[in-house]
Amino acid sequence: MKIAGFEFAEGARFQPGANKDPKLVGEHIEMLRKKFKGELTPEDVLDDAKNNNSPLHSFFEWSDTEAARQYRLQQARGLIRAVVAIYVSDDKPAVRQKAYVHVAEAGAPHYRETTHALSRAATRDLVLKRAWAELQAWRKRYADLKEFSGLIGVIDEIGRELPKIGKK
């Protein structure tokens, strides 16, 4: 099989000002892969992107101060996502659950304590839409692996049973 073209993955996010031409970017990364005998590393891409004339250059933040800030924000997001709360009540065994979930409210995305976010209809809907979108992205990414065909079928069945998720 050979590559017929390139496109960006659904939901791909790039920094403002990035040259969002998937053909140009894909062809350039493919050229790098061939240059390195079929094995491509993030370091190869970064080294190439340092050149102002590289079509990959605009995808990176070149201000060290801003790049450090963005990296620390990513670390903070990871830290928030890593926290698990242990909930207890007198009549039930302890339950472990993600302490915080991302709530993608327009103009004000934030994290909220999970049980609180899920107890309110508006934020519950936002959390479910995000979860469904992530599950659909996983499904698309691995749909060609026959080993997951049973799981893909279950995801499709859930989609038929819960048609309102992600469609509001």
Secondary structure, DSSP 8 states (H G I E B T S, - for coil): ---------TT----TT----HHHHHHHHHHHHHHTTT---HHHHHHHHTSTTSTTGGGS---HHHHHHHHHHHHHHHHHHH-EEEEEETTEEEEEEESEEEE--TT--EEEEHHHHHHSHHHHHHHHHHHHHHHHHHHHHHTT-GGGHHHHHHHHHHHHH-TTTT--
